[in-house]
Amino acid sequence: MLGECLSRVEKPVEIKPNELYTQIGIRSHGKGIFYKEPVTGSVLGNKAVF
């Protein structure tokens, strides 16, 4: 089992309303990641960011 040799690590980011953040997405079926246009922290709202 993966849980026997790996442990989950989460590093949340403290969002600052006036800073820019670039969001990424993951394409289905292992086709890689894509980048969205940068947005300010206030636009991100209550999304969990890591």
Steps between C-alpha positions, in 0.01 A plus 500: 500500500623850422414613853769268634783682319358851436341764714276784383653848525290815467647849495214753489578849370390811687315702234570873484212692336718726280756245377475309172464122495523269199259208513574171329278217387574136423386358167328166503669174405855617582514771234682744728418824674377835369530850641220752546538877491633646828235641735516697823451334834168677545369336180603155624247535780485201733678245278750275676845592362816291538 
